[in-house]
Amino acid sequence: MTIPLLELNGLTKAYPGVVANDDVTFAIQPGEVHALLGENGAGKSTLVKMIYGLVKPDAGVMALSGTHHTPAEPRAAREAGVAMVFQHFSLFEALSVAENIALGMEKPPKPRDLSARITEVSAAYGLPLDPHSLVGDLSAGERQRVEIIRCLLQDPRLLIMDEPTSVLTPQEVEILFQTLRKLSAEGTSILYISHKLEEIRNLCDAATILRLGKVVGKCDPKATSAAQMAEMMVGKSLAVPARSNTTPGAALLTIDGLSQPSVTPFGTSLKDITLEVRAGEILGIGGVAGNGQDELLAVLSGERPTAPGTLTFDGRDIGAEGPNARRAGGLLSAPEERLGHAAAPDMSLTENAVLTGQSRKALAARGFINWSKARDFADEIISKFDVRTPGNATAARALSGGNLQKFVIGREILQDPKVLVVNQPTWGVDASAAADIRQALLDLAEGGAGVIVISQDLDELLEISDRFCALNEGRLSAPRLARELSMEAIGLMLGGDHGMSEAAPGAHT
């Protein structure tokens, strides 16, 4: 019999109030692309952290090619042949590709030799990179290549990838998959974490499913439907988001000819942005990361003021209003960066509920916070949006990414906004929670609110949007009816074809 590349036997890890991994046992074969599936809080992150040496297991053993594997730190895991590409990039924008890669190596070669090696390896695996380019000038897909090449220069036996396609275009996803298949053919094993189940079916040879820290099933993804895998993950049938065919009402929020320079050297300037969102509609905005999404949300949320006459909400000019005044009036937002922007990491969930909800939920009066009402509001969010947490006193940083996302989105929806702007509403969220969030956004629009959804998930946008427009290099295309768009048309819009207007077929009249 072939000795597994990685074998886990009885791995267990507990934290106060929760068992993150409970007797986890499975194996990955040499050259196998193995999916690790589970809803948010199922224990995937804790498990890969143990394999990579970031967390020490309480019980159980690991073996790498038959040899006991007990990395005390990531350096030891890398020396053993384990590499990991994290969901959030750890790169310095002001440094070059080669300089960033050197920082991640124990003993980097001379700069000239390293640059030559980067060029050689990137060409061999179909991931072209210029070692002298500044990371700040790279697209999200190119930045991911930097992380992957940094791993490949270590000649790993096992490559762990956490949500690797969340910021990639469909074309970049295909390039990544070609690279992973080449690595697999050469004998490198890959442990692949993703909520995109059709990608799992396309790429992976085997899958292990976790639920509440335990292994609840294994399957061959190519012989298992996405719906079947999703049901194994959550233990129940998934509800399909349902929408009504309501007619949009009057415009609630308009932007007219807004141009604004970026405040950071590596940001994207907004150029002649014009849009409107109407009562009862969802306006979807697609685009590859780094094309002005964060800058647009900052303008809408009030973090950046705008010139008079460019931003109108509920019939008044709000360009000079800050976030608190806009929230009080009913214009709410949820940014992409959950920890640090949408939520304060070291504050409790109750305190984070107060941060944005004190006005519309009347959580404070005469300068004093009503902590009883604040706790009730936090509990309402936790209950209605199924946030997996020991309680409202838990710090935001203690939640898994998906559970924190559910809390942030729920916090805004339960304040009954007139207009809600969300950036990446289901990023890193499991299939069941994503369906619940999309349904909540549909219900909000059906109740008469206007909703702007900024997302890189095109399937999500087509599922819930009434109209769709694309953001490219800070420019926004004219909106079109989402139900009449093909993927080919969307690809053209994402690539910067701004010539399509609402007068085209499928336009509102």
N, C-alpha and C positions, 0 to 999 in steps of 0.2 A: 504494500500500500504506500501511496505517496504521503510523505510527512507534510502536514499542513504548514503553510507559511506562518500563520498566527493561530494559536489555539487558546481560547478562554475557557476556564473551568471554574464555575461557582463564584464568579466575581460579585462581590457585595460591597456597597458603599452607602452609609447612612449619615444623614445630617439631622440636627435637632428638628423633630417633628415630621421628618419624611425619610423614607428609604428610597434613595435615588436609583440604585441598582440592587436587585434581589436575585442572587444565585444565577447570574447570567452565564450561559454556556453556549458557545458556537465556535466554528472554525472557518478560516479563510484559506483556500488552496493557492498554491503558487500560480501567478498569472491570472487569477480570478478577479473579476470586478464584482464586488460584493456590496449590496445595498444594505444600509441600516435605516429602518423605517420606524416611525412612531410619532404620535401626536406630541404637541408641546408639553414638556414636563414628563415625557416617557422615560427619560434617562439617557438619551443619546449623547448629549454633551459630556455628562459625567463619565460615561464609558470611554469615549475617545480620549478624554483627558487622562484617564488611567493608563491607556495604551501609550500615550505620548509623554507620560512622566510628570504631568501637571498636578495629578491627584494620586494619593496612595490608597489602594483598596483596603477595606477592613478585613476582608476574607477572600479566599479564592486564589488561583494561580494563573499566570500567563506564560506561554511558551512561544518563542520565535524560532522557527525551523528546528523544533525539538529542544532548544536550549531555554532554560529558565529566563524569563523576561521580567525584570523588576527595576525599571528605570526610576531613579530617585529624582531626576529632573529632565527637562526636554533635551539637554545636551547629551545625556546618556542614551536617550531614545534615538536621537539622530545618529550617534555613533554605532548603535545597533542596527541601523538601517531603516528607521521609521521617520518619515517626513510628513508634515501636515500643512495644508493650505487652508487658512481660517476664512470664515465667512466675511469678517471685516479685515480689510487690508491693513498691514502694519508697515507703511511706507512713508518716507519723508519726501514731501513734494518738492522741496528746494534742492534735493540731491539728485544726481544722475542715476540711471538704471544700474550701472556698475557699482556705484557707491552704495546704493541700497542693498544690492546683493552681497557686497563685501561685508556689510554690517551683520548679515545673517549667517556668516561663515565663521567657524572656529579659527581656522588658519587660512585666511584668504591669500591667494597668490598675488604677485606683483600686478599693478593696475593694467599694464599692457597685456600680460598673459591672461588675466581675468576677462578683459574685453574680448580677446580672441576666442576664449572658451565660451563666453556668452553667445557670440555670433555663431560659433560652430554648433552648439547644442540647440539654440533656438531655430536654426535652419534645419537641423536634422529632424526636429519634431514638429515642423510646420508652424512655429510660433515666432515669426520674425520680430526681432527687437534690435534697436540701435542702442548699444551700451552707453553711448554718450548723451542720449536724450534726457532731459529733465522729466522726472516722474510727474510733476505738475502739469506738463503739457500732454500727457498721455490720456487716452480714453480709458473708461473703466475696464474694457476687455484687455487693453494693452497692459494695464496695471496688474491684472490677474496673471498675465503672462510672466511678469517680473516675479511674482510669488512662485509660480510653477517652475520657472527656470532656476530660481534659487534652490528649490527642492531637488530638481533633477541633477544639479551640479554635485549633490551629495551621493549620487548613485543609490537611491533608496530601494529597499526590497519591498517596503509597504508604503504607499502614499495614501494619506487620509485627506479627503476633500469634503468640506462642510458647505453646503448650499453653493456650489461653484458657479451656477448659471444665473443667479438672481439678478445680476447687473449686465447680462450679455444680450446682444441681439441674436436673432435666430441664426444668422450666418456665423457669428462668433461661437455659438453653442456647437455648431457642426464642426468647426475647426478644433474646439476643445475635445469633442468626442473622438475625432480622428487621432488626436494626440494620445488620448487615454487608451484607445484600442491598440495603438502602436506599442505603448508601454506594456500593456497586457500581453501582447504577442511576444515581447522580449522577456517575459517572466516576472515583471513587477506586478505585485498584487495591489488592488485599489479598494479601499473602504470608502464608499460613496454615500453621503447623507444628502437627501433632497426631499422636498415636499412635492416635487413635480413628478407625478407617478408615470406619466407617459414617457418622460425621459428615462426613468428607471427601467421601463419595459424595453426601451430602445437600446440601452447601454449595458445593463447589468446581467450577470450570469446567475446570481443567486441573491436571495434577500432574507434578512432576519428581521422580524417585527417585534418591537418592544411596546408594552403597555403597562403603565404604572410601575416601571422599573423591571418588569419580568419579560422573558421571552415567551410570546404567546403564539408564535408561528414562524414557519419558514416556507419559502416558495420559490419556484422558478418564475421570475418576472415575465419572461417571454410567453409563458403558458398561463399567466394569471392576468385578469383584466384590472384596470386601474380601480374600478369600483370595488372589486373583490379585495384588493390590497387595502384600500381605504377603510373598508368595513372591518378587516382584520385589525387595523390600527386602532380604531375607536370602539370596536365591539358592538356596532349597531349600523343600520342602514343610514346612508347619508341623505339629507333632504336637499332637493334641487331648488336653488333660489327661484322664487316666483315673482313675477312683476305684472302690474296692471297696465293697460293701455290708456293712461290718462293723458289729456292734452295739456302741454305746458302753459303756464299763465304768463303774467307780465314779468319783465326783466327785474330781477332783484339786485344784481351786482353787475356793473359794467366797467371795463377798462377801455380807454379810448386813446390810442396812439402813444402808449407809454414806452419811453426809452430810458434806460438807466444803466450807468456803468457799474461793473462789478466792484465790490469793496475789497476784494482780495486779488492778488496777482494771478491766481490760478482759477478764479471764478469765471462765470460767463455773464457778459453784459446782456441785458434785455433790449431788444430792438423792435420798436414800433409794434408793441403788443396791443391787440384789440380783441376783446371777447365779452360775452355776456352770458350769465346763467339765469335761467328763468325759474319761476316758482313751479315746483313739481317735476323738475327734470334733473337728470344726472349728466353732467358734461365731463366726458373722459378726455384726459390729456396724456398722450403717449410720448415716449422718447427714451433714447438711451441715456443712462446716467451721465451727468455732467454737461447737459445741454441747456441749463437754466432753470431746472426744477426747483432747486433750493432758493434761488433768487426770486422766482415767481411767488413761492409761498411766503417769503419774507415780506414782499410787497403787499400781498393780500392779508397777511396776519397783522400788519402794522409795525413789524420790526424795522422796516425801512419806509420812511415817508415818501410820498410821491408829489409831483408838481400839481398845482391846483388844476382841477378840471379833468384829470386823467383817471380818477377812481371815484365811482359813485355807488353808494349802497343805500338801498331803501329810500331813494329819492334825494339823498344829500351827499355833498362832497366830503369824503372822509380821508383824503390824501394826507392830511396833517395829523390825524388821530393816531394814537398809539394802540397797542394790543388791548389794554384794559377797557378803553372806551369802545373799541369795536366789539369786544366780547359782550359788554353790557348791552349794546344795541342788537346783538344777535348774530354777528359775524364771527364764527369760531373756526379754529384750525387745529390740525394735528400734523406735526412735521415728521419727516422720515426718520430722523435720528431719535430713537426712543429714549436712550439713557443719556441724560445730560442736556437734552433740548426739550423733549416732550415730558420728561420726568426727572426730578432731582434724585440722583442715585441713593444718597444716604438718608433721604426723608422717607417716612412711612407712607403707606398707601393713603392713609387718611390725610396726611399733610399734603401729598401730591394732589388729592382731590380738591383741597382748599385752594391750591395754587391757581387753578383756572376756574373753579366753580363758585368762588365766594360771592360773586355778584349775582349771577343768574339763579343760584340755588340759595341765596340769602344766608350764607354761612357766617357772615360777620356783620356786626352792627356797632357803630360808634367806636370803631377801632378794636373791638374785642371779637375773637373767634368763638362761635358757638360749637364747641368740640363735640357735643352730643349729636347735633345735626350733621356735622362733618363726618363722624363715624358712620351714621346712618346712610349718608350718601355713598361713602366708600363701600359699605356692605351691599348697597343696591347695585353698584357697578359689578362687584365681585359675583353676586348672585345671578344677575341678568346676563352677564357675559361670560359666565363659567370660568372665572379666573382662578386657576389652581394655586392656592396660597394658604398658609396656616391661619391668616387673619389680616385684619386691616392695619395692624401694627407692624407688619412685615415691611422691611425696607425695599424700595423699588429695585435695587440692584440684586436682591435675593431671588427675584422672579426669573424664570426662563424668558428668553426674548419674545417668544410667542405669547406667553401669558401677560407680559408687560404690554405688548401691543394690544391685546384684548382690553386691558384696563384703560389704556390711553384712549382708544377709539370709543369705548363705552362711556368714559368720563365726558367726552364731548357730545355724543349723541343724546345722552340723558339730560343734557341742559336745554333741549328743544331749540336748536339753532334755527334762525331763518335761512342762513347760508352756512354750509360746512365745507371747508376745504381740507382734503386729506392727501398726504403724499405717501404712497406705498402702503395702503391700508392693511394688506395681508402679507407683507414681506416676512418670511420666516415663520409663517403661521401654518399649522397643519390643515389638512383638507376639510375636516369638520368645522374647525373654528373659522376658516376662511369663508366657508359657505354661510355660517352664521353672521359674520361681519358684512358680507355682501347683501344678505337679506335685510340686515338692520339699515344699511344705506338705502336700499330700495324702499323700505317702509318709511324712512325719513322723507324721501322724495314724494312718496305717495301721500304723505300727510301735508304736502304743500311747501316743503323746504326746497331750496336749491342746493345741489351738491356738486362740487368739483372734485373729481378723483384724478390725481396725478399718479400714474403707475407705469412700470416697465413690463407688466404682465398683460400682454395684448389679449389673451383669452379672457382675462378678468374684465378688461375694458369693454370688449365686445359683448360680454354676458350682461353687464349692468348698465351700460351707457345708452342714453338717447342720442346724443351727438358726440362726435369724436374729432379732435384736432391733434396735430403733432407739433412737438417742440424740438427745434433743431438749431443749434448754435445761437440760442437766444431769440429765435424768431418763431412765431406761432402761425401755423397754417389756418386757413379758414375752416370753420367746423362743417362736418358733413354728417348725415344720418348714419349712425353706426350700423344699423341692420342692412344697409345697402353697400357696405364696404367689403371688398375682398382683401385677403392678405397681401396680394400683389399691390393693390392701391395703397394699403397702409404702409408697405415697405417703401413705396415712392415718397409718401408723406414724411416718414421718419428720416429718409435720406435727404430731405430738404426741398422737395417739390412743393412749393407754396402757391402754385398757380391754380389749384382747385378751389372753387368757391362754393358757397351754399346755393348758388344759382344752378350748380351742376345737378344731375339727376339725384333725387333723394333729398333735395333741399326742403326746409320748412317753408311753408307759405303763410 
